[in-house]
Amino acid sequence: MDFDSHVSGTVLAAVALVNAVTPGLRGGRPAEVPAGPALADAVTGAVQHATAQPVPPVPARDAERLVDWAARLRTVIEHVEAGRVDEACAHLNGVLAQSRAVPVLSRHDGEPWHLHFHRPDASESDSWAASLATGLAVVVGNPAVDRLGVCRAEACDRVYVDVSRNGTRRFCSTACQNRVKAAAYRRRRTA
């Protein structure tokens, strides 16, 4: 499902950021928050999903601040996964307010006019937080809210947004889906 190319990109970036910098489990292994230059690289790689243009490296200070924003965005997706959309909306409204998200038409770098979701004077971390939260808000405030979820594979808590046509995704990756299918196959074979 494509909400619009910019919104879809910000939602994919929000999911990528949450998966890159929040602790938990990834495919049966611990997922830890990167540190130092690896954190800035992980954040830059995650937010790159929001645009087709190259994203300049996110400064270390902004990358560290985005770890906190990512944890808050994770909470929104966890509420959605648990069927607590009211709590997801209340929490996301708090993120939108704190990041001071505001729609602004902008033209820069030779691009045509397009919509940004942050104040022109916002710090880089607040700009990304406002944009990513707004992208999630479009999904959460949409009948397709169930397109957000937490991986259903055992020992994995990475998040996903289902952009497929049929909306049946339940895993963060093909690897997790295959692990679950292989385990089910092994159980059937031994039964």
Summary of the structure (lengths in Angstrom):
residues: 191
radius of gyration: 17.1
end to end distance: 38.6
largest distance: 62.6
contacts: 614
relative contact order: 0.17
helix: 56%
strand: 9%
